Amino acid sequence: MDKMNEFLKKNFNWFHIIGMVVGCGLSMIYWAKSGQYSDQILKSNPFLMALWGILTGYILMDLVVNARTRKEKDNDDV
């Protein structure tokens, strides 16, 4: 259980939660506007669209957080 808490603290912070909520919200807006009328399985299913938005939001925020920490680390080395 201790290793799981360490993993969650390292890989899951407020930035990720914000990214997942925003991604889910934007994917639901997209689904409501045009996706529900589509023949494609990802676009026509709101559950899959929400999962896609959550995953995309997490990945994008992870890239932003990692880039910011890498930049801070580079500035500290100089």
N, C-alpha and C positions, 0 to 999 in steps of 0.2 A: 504494500500500500504506500510505503514511503517513496518508492521509485516512481509510482504513478503521480503522486503529488508534485515531485520534482519535475517530471515531464510536463505536466499541465502548467506549472508556473513558468517554465522555460518557453513553451510553445503556444501559450494561450493567454493573452493579456487583453486589456481594455481596447486597444487598437483593433485586435482581431474581432472582438465582439461588435464593435461599431461597424467594421467592414462587412460582417455577416448580416447585420440588421439592414444596413443600407443596400447591400446586394440583394437580399430577399425582397425588400420593398420595391426596388427598381425592376426586379424580374416580375413581380406581380403586376406592376403598372404596365410593363411590356405585354404580359399575358392578357390583361384586360383590354388593352388597345388593339392588339393585332394577333396575338398568339392563339387565342381561343378559337379562331376561325381557320386555323391552319390544319393541313392534313399530316404534318410531321408529328411524331409521337412526343418529342421533347417540348415542342411549342404548344401542343394542344392539351397537355396534362399540367394542371397548376401545381401539383405536388412535385413533379420532376423539375418544373421551372423554378420553384422555390429552392430545391436542392442545388440546382445549377447556380442560382444567384448567391446562395450561402457559400458554396465552394469558391466561386469567383471572387467574392468579397474577401474571404479569408486569405486567398492566395495574393490578391493585390495588396492588401494591408501588410501581409508578411513581407512582400518585396519592399514596400515603403519602409517598414520598421528596420529590416536588415540593411537597406541602403543607408538609412540615417545612422545606425550604430556603426556601420563600416566607415562612414565619413567621419564620425566623431573619433573613432579609433585611429584613423589616418592622421587627423589633426593633432591628436595626442602624441603620436610618434615623431612628429616634426619638431 
